Amino acid sequence: SIRWENLRDGMEDYEYFWLLAEEVKRVEALEGTKEWLAEAKRLLIVPEAVSKNLTQFTTDPRPILEHRDQVARMIERLKGIR
């Protein structure tokens, strides 16, 4: 059902944020890798275009999908840093 799909999407979004936060911690410990960290930390904050607070949020899926894509790409970038 649609509710289960939404629940799954929310769980996947949570996992993306968790993965990004873990990669930020890992990369922070490395020397000379500061260029991506500011952008990665910015992506950990839910933009106002998605949700202003717990009761005001968008019904348009585009901002959510765009932010999700940016988070996924950043995870891949940071995983490439050794």
C-alpha positions as MATLAB code, in Angstrom:
seq = 'SIRWENLRDGMEDYEYFWLLAEEVKRVEALEGTKEWLAEAKRLLIVPEAVSKNLTQFTTDPRPILEHRDQVARMIERLKGIR';
ca = [
       0.000    0.000    0.000;
       1.012    3.637   -0.291;
       1.430    3.942    3.480;
       3.954    1.108    3.558;
       5.816    2.650    0.637;
       5.972    5.992    2.466;
       7.179    4.269    5.626;
       9.895    2.465    3.647;
      10.955    5.742    1.988;
      11.211    7.394    5.402;
      13.349    4.565    6.733;
      15.612    4.794    3.686;
      15.930    8.562    4.152;
      16.903    8.028    7.797;
      19.522    5.491    6.723;
      20.918    7.949    4.138;
      21.312   10.607    6.836;
      22.931    8.060    9.165;
      25.336    6.896    6.437;
      26.254   10.486    5.592;
      26.855   11.332    9.263;
      29.105    8.259    9.624;
      31.083    9.198    6.511;
      31.484   12.764    7.803;
      32.922   11.391   11.068;
      35.281    9.085    9.192;
      36.510   11.771    6.796;
      36.945   14.323    9.601;
      39.563   12.011   11.100;
      41.625   12.086    7.894;
      44.169   14.772    7.093;
      43.620   17.104    4.130;
      40.005   16.160    3.354;
      38.182   19.288    4.552;
      36.876   20.506    1.169;
      33.810   18.229    1.078;
      32.993   18.367    4.783;
      31.225   21.739    4.832;
      28.919   20.695    2.006;
      28.334   17.268    3.575;
      27.414   18.835    6.927;
      25.062   21.230    5.159;
      23.270   18.244    3.611;
      22.650   16.778    7.073;
      20.244   19.655    7.729;
      16.792   19.199    6.233;
      16.180   22.223    3.973;
      13.193   24.480    4.613;
      11.928   23.627    1.125;
      11.309   20.125    2.507;
      10.245   20.872    6.087;
      10.171   24.062    8.136;
       9.245   22.237   11.349;
       7.340   19.143   12.480;
       4.007   20.500   11.278;
       4.955   22.466    8.140;
       6.338   20.455    5.256;
       6.061   20.269    1.497;
       3.600   18.078   -0.340;
       5.669   18.401   -3.509;
       7.993   15.386   -3.849;
      10.566   17.232   -5.994;
      12.480   19.013   -3.184;
      12.581   15.772   -1.200;
      13.861   13.777   -4.159;
      16.450   16.439   -5.016;
      17.812   16.507   -1.463;
      17.823   12.696   -1.301;
      19.840   12.607   -4.530;
      22.345   15.159   -3.205;
      22.780   13.164    0.011;
      23.322    9.922   -1.940;
      25.899   11.547   -4.217;
      27.757   12.986   -1.231;
      27.859    9.579    0.465;
      29.427    8.141   -2.680;
      31.957   11.015   -2.856;
      32.997   10.632    0.748;
      33.275    6.847    0.473;
      35.832    7.448   -2.284;
      38.094    9.408    0.083;
      40.723    7.213    1.666;
];
